[in-house]
């Protein structure tokens, strides 16, 4: 299965609580951190919710 490298590029300050929880679920807690996840529909849905805060490499 393909993997996605996800990097947080913007701060979570002033984001709604549900977006902060989504970042936590993805494993992103600090700026410029990169995590890898399998390319599944649930991960794609989370990325859609916080697409303005992250970049997919």
Secondary structure, DSSP 8 states (H G I E B T S, - for coil): --EEEEEE-S--TT--HHHHHHHHHHT--STT-EEEEE--HHHHHHHHHTTTTEEE-
